[in-house]
Amino acid sequence: MKRSKLRIKSAIGYIETLVNDPGERRRGLAFIAHPHPLHGGTMDNKVVLSMAQTCYEQDYVAVRPNFRGVGSSDGEYTGGIGETEDMLELIAFVRGHYDADLPIVLAGFSFGGYVQHRVAQQLDVSKLILIGPAVNLYEFGSVPANTSVIHGINDEVVPYADAQAWAHNQHINFQTIDDTGHFFHGKLAELKSAVLAACQS
């Protein structure tokens, strides 16, 4: 495994990014977005790390940036607009170093799901995986048909009913994890299984 910590140029400076590359067996590029920067969200969030590990174990290059203003990333929080721009620049940079035909998987947790759904409106992606997407806090638009939502049934931040209704209206795959809230305490193994199923669907 090759593990690299990079500072990738963006419009506002540099974005701190961690890349886990499985080497020659790589089958795609997975970009994972963390939860809200103003509420402690970072690339090292345990849900984000679980998603990255699952993607890496499936031979995807797992790419985790810190949004602007987090860690060593320059800039300040912009409510998703600048974060989307940074993610698009990051994807372009990473794609430039790999086979252009490698499929792209986008995954995002909570606020990160909002950012990734915006990115998916501007890129052709193989999969979009939204974990506890904050559909009650942000204006979510349309998503690709190959989108999966994974949600804790006892989510205290994004009500389960709201996420389920939104996924139903979008006609996309909706997976439930029982007996857990927004941060999937004690259920990371089940979360990884659900991410794996979404990757393989």
Summary of the structure (lengths in Angstrom):
residues: 201
radius of gyration: 15.3
end to end distance: 25.4
largest distance: 42.4
contacts: 731
relative contact order: 0.15
helix: 33%
strand: 26%
